[in-house]
Amino acid sequence: NSFLCLNLWVAGDVLAQYSEHKLSEDRTKAEKQPIQDANNANAGEKKTVDIDYTRTIQCASYGAVVTGPLLAVWYPYLDRLCLKYNI
């Protein structure tokens, strides 16, 4: 469970950082409204997303150390509770 939670938290954090970067980039474009130049050298250039690895490691650690063990206890308890009350 801990390994699965670690992977899910890493994937979620990377997707969140990507969407944050994309949203801030879109806002910057909308605010500046740059004049498009036909001779722009950067027109076909792809921009990369800088990943904050410290943040990703913190999220992975939380997923592995807190969420994984907690859910490993919570879901069996919830299952027993539902069976007890016939839910």
N, C-alpha and C positions, 0 to 999 in steps of 0.2 A: 504494500500500500504506500509506503513512504517513497519508493522509487517512482511509482506512477504519479503521485502528487508532485514530486519534484519536477518531473517532465511536464506536467500540466501547468505548473506555475511558471516554468521557464518559457513555455510556448505562449502563455497568456501575457507575460511581461514583454516579450519580444514583439508580439502583435500590438500591445499597448504603446510601446515606444515608437513603432512604425506609424501608427495612426496619429500619435501626438506630433511627430515630425511632419507628417503629411498635412495635418490641420494647420499647424503653424506656418508651413510653407504656403498654403493656400491663402491664409490671412495676410501674409506679407505681400503676396502678389496682388491681392485685392486692394490693399492700402496704398501700395506704390503705383500701381497701374503703369508698368514700364512701357515705354515707347518701343515697339518692335522694329528692329533694324534688320534689313534683308542681309546685311553683311555680318551679322552677329556670329562670332566664332563658336559660341557656346550653345547654339541652337539645338544641335543634335546630341549634346552631351548628357549622359545619364548621371543623376545625382545619387549619392549613396546615403544611407541612413547610418548615423553614428550610434552604435549601441552602447549604452551605459552598462558596462560589465559588472561594476560594483553593485548596482541596483538589481541586476539579473541574478547575481550570486546570492544577494540577500533574499530575494523572492524564492529562489530554489531552496535555500536553507530553511525558510519558513515552511515551505511545502513539505520538505522531508522531515523536519524535526517536530513541527506542531500539527499541521493538518493531517499528515499521513497517520500517525498514531491515534490522533483524536477520532478520525473517521473510522479507523479500525475498531474502535470501541463503540462508537455511536451507532453505526448501522446494525451490528448484531443486537445491541440493546433495543433499538427501535423495532427490529424484526420480532424479538421475543415479546415486546410490549403489544405489538399488533396481533400476534397469535394469541396472546393471553386474553385480549378483549374482543377477539374475533373481528378485527377490522380488515 
